[in-house]
Amino acid sequence: MERCRRLVVLAVTLSLPVLAEEPAKAGAPPRPKPNPALVEAFKDAAGTWACTGTMENPQSPGTQLKTKSEMKITSEVDGFSYSGHYHVEKNAAMPGGMKAALHWGWDDSKGKLVEAGFDSMGSTWSGTSEGMKGDTTVWAEEGAMMGQPTKSRTTVTKKGAKELTVLFEVDNKGAWQKMGEDHCKKR
């Protein structure tokens, strides 16, 4: 009797995955797909990027510091989101270097790409983008930098599948002021 009960339990257990698949085959709604604007903006972006560039020297306005950084971008939640981790090596303006975490996705209610970011200097920001125009994606952002409300703009220009530039600007009394620019190559 015990052996018979075990066989019944085994048969039911083995048939559950097959039974669970039936509703999907019998007209279940199709699985959602990431918005094409998100897919296009982040096409070829996943991976590790080595960057060199310049940034405005906060200790000597009007002068630039050379920078070296690394950016890692990962596709997440089945392609509906991307995350980025950015690290700037130590330099004269940032003796401890700087780290940042960013998240990007698509917001159907806004019809735009969206982002949220945080860095190890205490800055936070969120932004939106209309998506790629040619090879360029422009992000309009608002947040806080050094404890002050800040409007910024980040322009990402693809130079092919393995090269891009990132230009970061802040609103300085109605005019865009360049704060930094990176030239990145995919490893």
C-alpha positions as CSV (number, residue, x, y, z in Angstrom):
1,M,0.0,0.0,0.0
2,E,2.8,2.4,0.9
3,R,4.6,1.7,-2.4
4,C,1.4,2.4,-4.3
5,R,1.0,5.8,-2.5
6,R,4.6,6.7,-3.3
7,L,4.1,5.9,-7.0
8,V,0.9,8.1,-7.1
9,V,2.8,11.0,-5.4
10,L,5.7,10.6,-7.8
11,A,3.4,10.6,-10.8
12,V,1.6,13.7,-9.7
13,T,4.8,15.5,-8.9
14,L,6.3,14.7,-12.3
15,S,3.1,15.8,-14.2
16,L,2.9,19.3,-12.5
17,P,5.4,21.0,-14.8
18,V,3.5,19.7,-17.8
19,L,0.2,20.8,-16.4
20,A,1.6,24.2,-15.6
21,E,2.7,24.7,-19.2
22,E,-0.7,24.0,-20.7
23,P,-2.4,27.4,-20.0
24,A,0.6,29.2,-21.6
25,K,0.1,27.2,-24.8
26,A,-3.7,27.7,-24.7
27,G,-3.9,31.4,-25.5
28,A,-2.2,33.1,-22.6
29,P,-1.2,36.7,-23.4
30,P,2.2,37.1,-25.0
31,R,5.1,37.9,-22.6
32,P,5.8,41.7,-22.6
33,K,9.0,43.0,-24.3
34,P,11.2,45.9,-23.4
35,N,10.4,49.2,-25.2
36,P,12.3,49.5,-28.4
37,A,13.7,52.9,-27.4
38,L,15.3,51.3,-24.3
39,V,16.7,48.5,-26.4
40,E,18.1,50.9,-29.0
41,A,19.7,53.3,-26.4
42,F,21.5,50.4,-24.6
43,K,22.3,48.3,-27.7
44,D,25.9,47.1,-27.3
45,A,26.2,48.9,-23.9
46,A,26.4,45.9,-21.6
47,G,30.0,45.2,-20.6
48,T,33.0,46.9,-19.1
49,W,34.2,50.3,-20.5
50,A,37.6,51.9,-19.9
51,C,37.5,55.7,-20.0
52,T,39.9,58.6,-20.1
53,G,38.8,62.2,-20.0
54,T,38.8,65.6,-18.2
55,M,36.8,67.2,-15.5
56,E,36.5,70.8,-14.2
57,N,38.8,71.3,-11.3
58,P,36.6,72.6,-8.4
59,Q,39.7,73.9,-6.6
60,S,40.8,76.0,-9.6
61,P,37.8,76.9,-11.7
62,G,38.5,77.2,-15.4
63,T,41.1,74.5,-15.4
64,Q,40.7,70.8,-16.3
65,L,42.0,67.7,-14.6
66,K,42.7,64.5,-16.5
67,T,40.6,61.5,-15.4
68,K,40.7,57.8,-15.7
69,S,37.6,55.7,-15.0
70,E,35.8,52.5,-15.5
71,M,32.1,51.9,-16.2
72,K,30.3,48.5,-16.0
73,I,26.8,48.2,-17.5
74,T,24.5,45.2,-17.0
75,S,21.2,44.3,-18.5
76,E,18.7,43.4,-15.8
77,V,15.1,42.1,-15.3
78,D,14.9,40.5,-18.7
79,G,16.1,43.6,-20.5
80,F,13.6,46.0,-18.9
81,S,16.3,47.7,-16.9
82,Y,20.0,48.4,-17.0
83,S,22.4,49.2,-14.2
84,G,25.7,50.9,-14.3
85,H,28.6,51.2,-11.9
86,Y,31.1,53.9,-12.5
87,H,34.4,54.4,-10.7
88,V,36.8,57.4,-11.2
89,E,40.4,56.8,-10.1
90,K,41.9,59.2,-7.5
91,N,43.0,62.6,-8.7
92,A,43.9,66.0,-7.2
93,A,40.2,67.0,-6.9
94,M,39.1,63.7,-5.5
95,P,41.8,62.1,-3.4
96,G,39.5,59.2,-2.6
97,G,38.3,58.8,-6.2
98,M,34.5,58.6,-6.8
99,K,32.0,55.8,-7.3
100,A,28.5,56.0,-8.8
101,A,25.5,53.7,-9.3
102,L,23.0,54.4,-12.0
103,H,19.8,52.7,-13.1
104,W,18.0,53.1,-16.4
105,G,14.6,51.9,-17.8
106,W,11.5,53.0,-19.7
107,D,8.5,54.7,-18.2
108,D,5.3,54.1,-20.3
109,S,3.4,56.8,-18.4
110,K,6.0,59.4,-19.5
111,G,6.9,57.8,-22.9
112,K,10.6,58.4,-22.0
113,L,13.7,56.7,-20.9
114,V,14.2,57.3,-17.1
115,E,17.3,57.2,-14.9
116,A,18.2,57.4,-11.2
117,G,21.8,57.9,-9.9
118,F,23.7,58.2,-6.7
119,D,27.4,58.8,-6.1
120,S,30.0,58.6,-3.2
121,M,30.2,62.4,-3.0
122,G,26.6,62.6,-1.8
123,S,25.1,63.6,-5.2
124,T,21.7,62.2,-6.3
125,W,19.8,62.7,-9.6
126,S,17.0,61.5,-11.7
127,G,16.4,62.2,-15.4
128,T,14.6,61.5,-18.6
129,S,15.5,61.2,-22.2
130,E,13.6,61.2,-25.5
131,G,15.8,58.3,-26.6
132,M,18.4,58.1,-29.3
133,K,18.5,60.7,-32.0
134,G,21.0,59.4,-34.6
135,D,23.9,58.2,-32.4
136,T,23.2,60.5,-29.4
137,T,21.1,60.1,-26.3
138,V,20.6,63.3,-24.2
139,W,19.5,63.0,-20.5
140,A,17.9,66.0,-18.8
141,E,18.5,65.6,-15.0
142,E,17.7,67.2,-11.7
143,G,19.1,66.4,-8.3
144,A,21.6,67.6,-5.7
145,M,25.3,68.2,-6.0
146,M,27.4,69.2,-3.0
147,G,24.1,69.8,-1.1
148,Q,22.7,72.2,-3.7
149,P,19.8,71.7,-6.1
150,T,21.3,71.1,-9.6
151,K,20.1,70.7,-13.2
152,S,22.4,68.8,-15.4
153,R,22.6,67.3,-18.9
154,T,24.5,64.2,-19.9
155,T,25.0,63.5,-23.6
156,V,26.1,60.0,-24.7
157,T,27.3,59.7,-28.2
158,K,28.1,56.3,-29.7
159,K,31.1,56.1,-32.0
160,G,30.3,52.5,-32.9
161,A,29.6,49.3,-30.9
162,K,32.8,49.6,-28.8
163,E,33.4,53.4,-28.4
164,L,31.4,56.3,-26.9
165,T,31.8,59.7,-25.4
166,V,30.0,61.0,-22.3
167,L,29.7,64.8,-21.8
168,F,28.4,66.1,-18.5
169,E,27.2,69.7,-18.1
170,V,25.5,71.7,-15.3
171,D,23.1,74.6,-15.6
172,N,25.0,77.7,-14.5
173,K,22.4,80.5,-14.4
174,G,20.8,79.4,-17.6
175,A,23.9,78.5,-19.6
176,W,25.3,74.9,-19.9
177,Q,28.8,74.6,-18.3
178,K,30.9,71.7,-19.2
179,M,32.0,69.8,-16.0
180,G,33.6,66.7,-17.6
181,E,33.9,64.5,-20.7
182,D,34.9,60.9,-21.0
183,H,36.0,58.9,-24.0
184,C,35.3,55.3,-23.4
185,K,36.2,52.0,-25.2
186,K,34.7,48.7,-24.5
187,R,37.0,46.0,-23.2
